[in-house]
Each structure stands twice: as structure tokens, then as C-alpha cells.
């Protein structure tokens, strides 16, 4: 995989394009989790039940919906990765962009709900190592 490097300005420009898709993926992931959890509960509750049991039918519908959502999520994440951004966490809506800080490779970091890319972290630091960009880094 070739790494694409972004300036803060370039990351924010790309973010304007991908933000709606990321937000949709976060919603799809939440729906997937709900469908999967309900289907898992029904699977336990209907063990040995006849196929005509309404709960078995609901479980099958939820399984189909979860698979459809999984396919949608996979396609969406792949499309975002193709343009150089990295989806890191769909529960939080985290997206990282490779960047250079001096001669050091870092991630510029954005989370759904933030107006723009305003943080960075070392490659090995993750979200817990997130630090705000200085005013000079934002320009």
C-alpha cells in the first residue's frame, strides 16, 4: 500500500468530500451493531424452534440486514482508504491522514462532530495520544 501524505489544508479539503460518507458509515455501523445484537439474542431464544416461529423469521431478517450493512460498510471504508484517508474507528467516527511533522511520520486526526482536522498523534500513539494542532500547524 502506498502512503499518501497530507498537509492540514489537504486533509481538510478531502474531509469536506468524505465527511458525509463517514457520517453515514458511523450510522450504518450503529445499525449493524443493533441488528447483530438483536439477532444474537433471538438465536439463543429460538434454539430448536420451528422455522415458522415469528422470532426465527425476525432473526433471519436481522441477519440479512446485518449482512447488507456489513457489505455497505466494507465498500464505504474501502472507498475512503482509496483516497488516502484511514478509517480508524467507526464507533467514534475516527479518520486519520498520514502527514509529516518535520521528518517524522504522524497522523492528522479527525472525529465526527469536529469542524475540521484539528489534532495529530504519533503513528504508535493512537487516539489516546491525540494532541491539538498548534495555530501555526493549522495554516
Legacy VTK file of the C-alpha trace (Angstrom):
# vtk DataFile Version 3.0
C-alpha trace
ASCII
DATASET POLYDATA
POINTS 139 float
0.000 0.000 0.000
1.357 3.398 -0.969
1.124 6.042 1.742
-0.308 9.382 0.688
0.895 12.354 2.739
-1.428 15.262 3.540
-0.915 18.787 4.740
-3.562 20.045 7.173
-5.116 22.035 4.330
-5.209 18.996 2.026
-6.684 16.801 4.770
-9.425 19.359 5.418
-10.170 19.632 1.707
-10.518 15.845 1.451
-12.519 15.805 4.662
-15.108 18.087 3.050
-15.576 15.394 0.394
-15.621 12.331 2.649
-17.402 13.718 5.745
-20.929 12.740 4.566
-19.764 9.210 3.770
-18.005 8.843 7.144
-21.104 10.089 8.964
-23.250 7.616 7.009
-20.817 4.806 7.849
-20.998 5.655 11.559
-24.806 5.425 11.383
-24.592 2.167 9.422
-22.183 0.693 11.987
-24.538 1.606 14.854
-27.457 -0.006 12.999
-25.310 -3.076 12.247
-24.442 -3.426 15.938
-28.118 -3.184 16.959
-29.218 -5.700 14.310
-26.423 -8.106 15.203
-27.134 -7.883 18.932
-30.877 -8.489 18.450
-30.233 -11.374 16.041
-27.803 -12.962 18.519
-30.405 -12.750 21.287
-33.044 -14.273 19.041
-30.632 -17.023 18.048
-30.331 -18.009 21.708
-34.051 -17.677 22.367
-35.104 -19.695 19.313
-32.622 -22.565 19.528
-34.625 -25.611 18.446
-37.685 -23.528 17.459
-39.578 -24.334 14.292
-38.868 -22.265 11.161
-42.432 -20.919 11.367
-41.731 -19.241 14.708
-42.048 -15.449 14.176
-38.852 -14.869 16.146
-36.955 -17.153 13.760
-38.258 -15.049 10.872
-37.182 -11.848 12.595
-33.746 -13.339 13.266
-33.337 -14.202 9.579
-34.402 -10.693 8.529
-31.944 -9.169 11.003
-29.155 -11.447 9.778
-29.858 -10.365 6.196
-29.926 -6.685 7.207
-26.669 -7.057 9.160
-25.002 -8.670 6.122
-26.255 -5.880 3.865
-24.916 -3.274 6.302
-21.572 -5.106 6.587
-21.237 -5.016 2.790
-22.151 -1.299 2.721
-19.626 -0.535 5.473
-16.868 -2.524 3.783
-17.455 -0.774 0.459
-17.529 2.654 2.103
-14.377 2.105 4.142
-12.537 0.799 1.073
-13.561 3.890 -0.918
-12.241 6.193 1.819
-8.986 4.253 2.062
-8.531 4.542 -1.719
-8.365 8.343 -1.464
-5.659 8.141 1.214
-7.615 8.629 4.443
-7.755 5.847 7.030
-10.944 4.954 8.871
-9.751 4.004 12.344
-12.922 3.610 14.434
-16.497 3.680 13.184
-17.945 3.721 16.689
-16.267 7.085 17.275
-16.088 8.163 13.659
-12.291 8.498 13.663
-10.360 9.155 10.486
-6.587 9.643 10.205
-4.446 11.143 7.458
-0.728 10.458 7.086
1.378 13.611 7.415
4.907 14.738 8.120
5.853 16.717 11.193
9.402 17.754 10.428
10.929 14.453 9.329
8.566 12.351 11.440
5.585 10.465 10.012
2.425 11.189 12.064
-1.338 11.035 11.730
-3.559 14.062 11.397
-6.714 13.065 13.236
-10.393 13.962 12.811
-13.512 12.721 14.574
-17.158 13.056 13.527
-18.572 16.181 15.114
-15.368 18.186 14.777
-15.472 21.034 12.245
-12.045 20.242 10.748
-8.830 18.329 11.256
-7.513 19.860 14.449
-5.440 17.124 16.098
-2.494 14.873 15.422
-0.881 11.867 17.068
2.172 9.677 16.574
1.630 6.551 14.492
2.044 4.388 17.574
0.105 6.707 19.927
-3.456 6.230 18.749
-6.443 8.265 19.896
-5.217 8.409 23.496
-2.086 10.227 22.294
-4.065 12.843 20.372
-2.795 16.417 20.649
-4.251 19.634 19.253
-2.523 21.202 16.282
-0.793 24.463 17.103
-2.156 27.590 15.360
0.862 27.599 13.008
0.216 23.941 12.069
-3.402 24.742 11.134
-2.348 27.207 8.440
LINES 1 140
139 0 1 2 3 4 5 6 7 8 9 10 11 12 13 14 15 16 17 18 19 20 21 22 23 24 25 26 27 28 29 30 31 32 33 34 35 36 37 38 39 40 41 42 43 44 45 46 47 48 49 50 51 52 53 54 55 56 57 58 59 60 61 62 63 64 65 66 67 68 69 70 71 72 73 74 75 76 77 78 79 80 81 82 83 84 85 86 87 88 89 90 91 92 93 94 95 96 97 98 99 100 101 102 103 104 105 106 107 108 109 110 111 112 113 114 115 116 117 118 119 120 121 122 123 124 125 126 127 128 129 130 131 132 133 134 135 136 137 138
